[in-house]
């Protein structure tokens, strides 16, 4: 085994390592972007549910008021 083979092996290992790190960083960025979009969707659904629940409360109050007005 000579020095050339050792140098080639070290360069190849370093290239493989840095290639894997770069690939993982890109994948992590993609996952974080998708996670942020999912969190945003969940927050929007929560706002819609809150608006719906508020509407139900208002309708219930109206029903009570109408029932009170009908009663003698």
Buried (B, 14 or more C-beta within 10 A) or exposed (E): EEEEEEEEEEEEEEEEEEEEEEEEEEEEEEEEEEEEEEEEEEEEEEEEEEEEEEEEEEEEEEEEEEEEEEEE
